[in-house]
Amino acid sequence: MSEEPTREDYWEGSPLQMVLGLDPYGIEEIIIEFDTGDEEVLKPQMREEFGSYELWEAATYLGALSRQLGG
């Protein structure tokens, strides 16, 4: 029986920090937490883990979302 992941098991940071050694493989979900307490969970559509194209699309979505919320 596997344990539920705790908050310490998750990486928090920016995509720019990925060059410091974060392995982009094995990402199963992306959680966006808003200041209001709401959250949005992005999950891959075809597999259990994100592929490179899906990560690119998620980054595009995050860019559009940040522009919408920031301006």
TAHU-V841172 format. One record per residue. N is the residue number from 1. SS is DSSP state (H for helix, E for strand, L for the rest). PSI is psi in whole degrees, 0 to 359 (none if undefined). NEAR is the number of other ideal C-beta (glycine too) atoms within 12 Angstrom. Layout:
n ss psi near
N SS PSI NEAR
N SS PSI NEAR
//
This chain:
n ss psi near
1 L 129 3
2 L 151 5
3 L 152 7
4 L 138 8
5 L 144 12
6 L 173 7
7 H 327 10
8 H 342 8
9 H 350 11
10 L 144 16
11 L 136 21
12 L 132 14
13 L 195 12
14 L 160 13
15 H 333 21
16 H 333 9
17 H 353 12
18 H 332 16
19 H 347 11
20 H 7 11
21 L 4 9
22 L 128 18
23 L 120 12
24 L 354 21
25 L 146 14
26 L 8 15
27 L 118 26
28 L 335 20
29 E 156 22
30 E 124 27
31 E 125 20
32 E 118 19
33 E 127 14
34 L 160 12
35 L 336 8
36 L 352 9
37 L 347 7
38 L 157 11
39 E 155 13
40 E 133 18
41 E 123 13
42 E 129 22
43 E 150 17
44 L 147 21
45 L 325 14
46 L 334 11
47 L 182 16
48 L 337 14
49 L 153 19
50 L 138 25
51 L 176 19
52 H 320 15
53 H 319 14
54 H 324 24
55 H 322 26
56 H 315 15
57 H 321 19
58 H 320 28
59 H 321 23
60 H 316 16
61 H 315 18
62 H 323 22
63 H 315 15
64 H 321 14
65 H 318 18
66 H 324 16
67 H 321 11
68 H 316 10
69 H 331 15
70 H 343 9
71 L none 7
//
